[in-house]
Amino acid sequence: MADEDSQALIIGDASALPSSSQGHLRSESESVSQSLGTGVSGSSATPAQGQVGDANDPVIVADQEQEQQPPTKKQKKQTSDVWQHFTKVIETVQVDGQSYEQVWAKCEFPNCRNKYRAESTKGTTGLWSHLRSAHGVVKGQQQLQVGKSHGKSVSYVEPFRYDPEVSIKKFYEAIIMHEYPFAMAEHEYFVDFVKSMRPNLPLKSRVTTRKEIMNIYLQEKDKLYAELKNIACRFSATMDMWTSSQKKAYMCVTIHWVDDLWHIQKRIINFFHVKGRHTGERLYFSFSEVMVRWYLENRMFALTLDNAAANEVAVSDIIDDLKKNTQVSLVCDGIFFHVRCACHILNLVAKDGMAVISQTIGNIRSLVLAVKGSPLQWEELMKRVCECGLDTKRGLSLDVSTRWNSTYMMLRDALYYKDAFIRLKSADRRRYDHISPTSTEWGNAVTIFQALKKFYDLTELLSGTFYPTANLFYKGFCDIRVLLAEWCAGSNVVIKTMALSMSEKFEKYWGKSNIALAVASFIDPRYKKRLIEFYMRKFYGDAYLAHLDEFVRTIRQLYQFYASTHSKPKTTETTSTPPDLFMDTNDSELESYLYESCGPDVVHSDELDKYMGEPLLKVTGQFDILAWWKNQTSEYPILSQIARDVLAVQVSTVASESAFSAGGRIVDPYRTTLDPETVEALVCTKDWLRATRKDSKAPPSIVGDLEILDVIREQLINDDMEEVA
C-alpha cells in the first residue's frame, strides 16, 4: 500500500491516495497557503518528479519531462468581459525552498496597481467589484466614448464596448487604406506600441494578415455586386492600361453612375493583370469579361478611352458584340457609346503648339536653370524677392521641353518673379546679361502663358470625377476652338505660329469627338439648345441650320429610346444636396444670345417639347445640375432619367488613371513580389472603403483629390502616345 501511495505521489495523482491521506494533504496544503498569505487552491500543488515525500511534504506540479505524465487539460477560454480590463500574469514564489506558481489578474486601467488572484477556482466576482468601486465599470454596462466627427469640429458621445475582432479588422483596413506592408503586423516596435495599449489584441502574422485582407476584399466585392444589381440606371465606364514596376500590364475599369439620391458615384470594379500584347482584340475580350462578371453588359451607356489605335479597335468590337446580343439594350445603336478622353486631346494639341515656340522662351528657361542650379544664386534671388515684396515660399518650376504643362508652370512662376529677375540682372550684369530675357521676350512669355492657361484650366476642370463633367465638355471645347481661330487671325507672329500648329491637331479630333456629348449641354437648363445654336452659328455661318437640325434629330432619337423603355421611377427624398461644380458664363455675347426672345410659345406635345419651349434658367453663382434634375423628376420623368445617365459620362480617363498612382505606391520597388490578385484586392478595396465612408459625402473642391492632381500632371506629361491614324 505504501508503494502505491508513493507511486501516486510521483506521478502527481493525489486522487489515488486513501481518503485519510488526501485529507492530510489538504490540511498541509492549506497550512502552506496560510504561510504564503493567500488562498492557494489545493489542486495547484503536487509533489515534484522523483520525490516520494511523506504526508508532511507539499504537493508540487510534476516535471513536464516525466515520461509517464498524463496529457494536460486544455486551458479554458476566457469568455468573461472582465478580461477586457485585466491581464493574467504568472508569478513564481519561494516557500521553504520550494517554487510555486501563482496566477494573478492585473488591472489595466492607467495608474491602477491592484491585482487579484486569478486561478480558475477564484471566479471573477472580486474583479467586477474592483471595477465597479474603483473605475465605475458595471458588469454588462457599455462605456461612453467621446470623440470628434471626421473632418468636423463637432464632438459626440456614444456607447462603446471593446471588441478585439472589430479592432483587428480596423488594423487590416488601415493597412489597405494607407498602403502599409503586410509585415507591419510583425514589426517589433509597432507590436510593442499596440501591446502597451491593449495587451490582449490578437495581432497576426503577415501571412494571416494577407489572408484576412483577401477575405475583406471578397466580402466588399459581394456587397458592391448586390448594390449594383439593384440600381435602376445605366452606367458609364472608363478603361485604361498601366505597366507596373514588375513589368506587368494592368487594366483598370472604373464605372460611374448617379445614385437614387442624385449623387455621382464611382467604383473601381477591376484592376487585373493582362498578359500578352495590348491588341484591340485582347482589350475587347478583357473588358467584355469584366462587364459580364458584374452583370453590367446590358446596362452600359458609354465607355471613355484615350486615343490609342488599339482602343479604337476594341470599342468597335465591343459595340458589334453588344449589337449581336439581342438581350442587350444598346442606346441608339451605340452612337453615344464611345467617348474620347478630352484631356488626352488637349494634351496632344498643346504639345504640338509648344514644339513650335520652344525657342521663344529659351532665355527664360536658361535664367531659371541658372538660378535653381546654384544655392548661392538662389539666395541672391531670394534677397531680390524680399526687396520687391514678393512671396519667398512660392518657388520656381523648371520645365521639361516635352511636357507642355511644366512649361506653363515655369512661365507662371517666372512671370511672378519678373521684377526680382530684373533686379538680379542689374546687381550682376556679368553673370546674367547674356541669358536675361528682353522686354519683347517677357511680353511673348505673358501671351504664351495666357494661351496655355486656357488649356491647363480646362484640363483640370474636365478631370473631375466627383462632379458632372459631360455638360461642361461642349462649351469648353468650343471656347478652345474659338480661341485658336482668333490666335490664327491675330498679328502676333509667335502666337499665330503656335495656333496654326494646334489647330491642325484640334480639327482632327473635333471631327471625331462624340456629338452625343453636346446632349449633356442640352440637358443643362441654363443652356439647352441655345448654347449649341450659338456656337454652330460661329463655326458654320449660314449653314448652321443643317447641323442644328441633325443635332435635334439626335436628341429626339435618344428621347424616343428612353420613352419606349420608361418605367415610373422611385420617389426620392427632396432634401437639398451640397452645391456642385459649375462653369460660369463670362461671355457677354453668349449671355445676351441665350436669354433673348426665342419666338412665340408653341403647343407642347411631350416632355421634350415642353422642356425646349420653357425659358432658360438664369443662375448667378453656383449651380447644382444634379439637384435641379432631382427636383424635376415628377415634371420630366423621362428627361430626368436621360439626365441621370448622361451626366454620369466621364470626358476623361482620369478616374481609371488615378488608380495607377495608388498601384504605383502599392507595387513599389520594395514590394515587387506581390501577386496580381493581391494588388487588385488592395487597389479595389481601398476604393470601395473610401467610397462607403459615412463622412465622405461632402463634395470636394474642383480637383480636391491630390491623387487626381498627380494623375493630371502624369497624364499631361505622357510620352508620345500611339495616335489614331
Disulfide bonds with the S-S distance in Angstrom:
none
